[in-house]
């Protein structure tokens, strides 16, 4: 999925730890073959290649992730949208070349984006993309799900104290022995004093913003997060960290909350019980 992955585990012996971590990495690699848009023959890309055609049956894992994505799209007024692949590709190129996408290219991509143009059939486990040229991008949800799945594997080996991290998306189980929790530095936990360390256990932590992935063009700061409605990279400089019961929710929710209004933010937090948000508005 284009990011490094890190596991930290506490086990009774080295052999158990190595077997558990190997199995967890294998599970992540398996999901990568399904959900990465960097792999030409991933299940996700093959699904996108068939856009405009008949509905296609997909794996249970991919369907689950797309189902949750659609749910969050509906509740965020479409500001979280996994059909935004055409727009994301434009801004990936912009970050590499330091050249803004042409307005006509942005408009062309925007017409290919819209969560309502993806139809999911739960009974038959099929997905239909309405028009040719649509492309899916799970960059803001698949990592959180993979973290969850890796933890599930580790638990099968009896490991109850572990941290799984993929590109800043973190899922932890029980705290390290002798501690109250895993120490996570949240860059926006305190607007007055900057970075704050928090102790967490049995939850997911996900941060979205533009401190790591962005491009400056013409003196303006463009985030890697793209507004699906406009096709433009976000320039609002909002950074959000979410604590949630699992990565499948924390990952997309942190992205959505960087784009939505204050009112929608409050509504989403009420909808997904057990979530907590840290928010910081950065200076341009």
Buried (B, 14 or more C-beta within 10 A) or exposed (E): BEEEBEBEBBBEEEEBBEBBBEBBBEBBEBBBEBBBBEBEEBBBBBBBBBBEEEBBEBBEBBBBBBEBBBBBBEBBBBBBBBBBBBBBBBBBEBBEEEEBBEEEBBEBBBEBBBBEBBEBEEEEBBBBBBEEBBBBBBBBBBBBBBBBBBBEBBBEBEBBBBBBBBBBBBBBBBBBEEEEBBEBEBBBBEEEEEEBEBEBBBBBBBBBBBBEBBBEBEEEBBBBBBBBBEBBBBBBBBBBBBBBBBBBBBBBBBBBBBBBEEEBBEBBBEEBEEBEBBBBEBEE
